[in-house]
Amino acid sequence: MPTRSGESFASPPPASTGQEMFPIEKTYFSSIEQVFVQELLLEISEKREGRRRLQGALGGRWLRGAPGGQRLRGAR
């Protein structure tokens, strides 16, 4: 059966529901991509944790829509 043009060798089988993509260890990623993704997830979780601490320090006056908390600094 010929593969569709433009289809990457790393793409999941056509019958995939998307559930096969988790956890990271069971993916089609190469080991380098795997390390990159794990570091990215760690970085994201650290940022979330930092945001939670910041929210606590501000007494809950956290602007939910502020991108990266940059608007927070100039906010009154």
C-alpha positions in Angstrom: 0.0 0.0 0.0 1.6 3.3 -1.1 2.1 6.0 1.5 0.4 9.3 1.1 2.7 12.0 -0.2 4.2 14.3 2.4 3.5 11.8 5.2 6.4 11.6 7.6 7.9 8.3 8.6 7.3 9.2 12.2 3.6 9.6 11.8 1.4 7.1 13.8 -0.5 4.4 12.0 -3.8 5.5 10.3 -5.9 3.7 12.8 -4.4 5.8 15.6 -6.8 7.4 18.1 -4.0 9.6 19.6 -4.0 7.7 22.8 -0.8 5.9 21.7 1.1 9.2 21.9 1.1 9.1 25.7 3.1 8.5 27.8 6.3 10.0 26.2 8.2 6.7 26.4 5.8 5.0 24.0 6.0 7.6 21.2 7.6 7.5 17.8 10.1 10.2 18.9 13.8 9.7 18.5 15.8 9.8 21.8 17.0 13.3 21.1 13.4 14.5 20.5 12.4 12.6 23.6 14.9 14.5 25.8 13.9 17.8 24.2 10.2 17.2 24.9 10.8 16.0 28.5 12.9 19.2 29.2 10.2 21.3 27.6 7.5 19.7 29.8 9.7 20.2 32.9 10.2 23.9 32.0 6.5 24.4 31.5 5.7 22.8 34.9 8.4 24.9 36.6 6.9 28.0 35.1 3.4 27.0 36.3 4.8 26.4 39.8 6.6 29.8 39.8 3.4 31.5 38.6 1.5 29.8 41.5 4.1 31.1 44.0 3.9 34.6 42.5 0.1 34.5 42.8 0.4 33.6 46.4 2.9 36.4 47.1 0.5 38.9 45.4 -2.3 37.8 47.6 -4.2 36.4 44.6 -4.2 39.6 42.5 -2.9 37.6 39.5 -3.9 38.8 36.1 -4.9 35.6 34.3 -4.6 37.1 30.9 -1.2 38.6 31.3 1.3 36.8 28.9 4.2 35.6 30.9 3.3 38.0 33.7 4.9 40.9 31.8 1.9 43.2 32.2 1.9 42.5 35.9 5.0 44.6 36.6 3.5 47.8 35.2 0.0 47.1 36.6 -1.3 49.2 39.4 
